[in-house]
């Protein structure tokens, strides 16, 4: 699994890709404390 995060002023674009190159998760989260909490939960 691979994860990529593209941070912007207001958002975090997150993608998790499996070993076959397929997107498992694609989400846009707010770039604020709640968004980082959600990102942490997603990574776990």
C-alpha positions in Angstrom: 0.0 0.0 0.0 1.1 3.5 -0.8 -0.4 6.8 0.5 -0.1 10.2 -1.0 -1.1 13.5 0.6 -1.3 16.8 -1.3 -1.7 19.6 1.2 -3.4 22.8 0.2 -4.3 25.9 2.1 -7.8 24.7 2.9 -7.8 21.0 2.1 -5.8 17.8 2.2 -6.2 15.5 -0.8 -5.5 11.9 0.2 -5.1 8.8 -1.9 -4.2 5.2 -0.9 -3.1 2.9 -3.7 -2.7 -0.8 -3.5 0.2 -2.8 -4.8 -1.7 -3.4 -8.1 -2.0 0.4 -8.7 -5.7 0.5 -7.8 -7.1 3.4 -5.8 -8.4 2.0 -2.4 -9.2 5.4 -0.8 -9.5 8.8 -2.4 -10.7 11.6 0.0 -10.5 15.3 0.5 -10.2 16.4 4.1 -10.2 19.9 5.6 -6.7 21.3 6.4 -7.5 21.9 10.1 -7.2 19.9 13.3 -10.3 17.8 12.6 -8.9 17.0 9.1 -5.6 15.9 10.7 -7.5 13.7 13.2 -9.4 12.1 10.3 -6.2 11.6 8.4 -4.6 9.9 11.4 -7.6 7.6 11.7 -7.4 6.8 8.0 -3.7 6.0 8.3 -4.3 3.6 11.2 
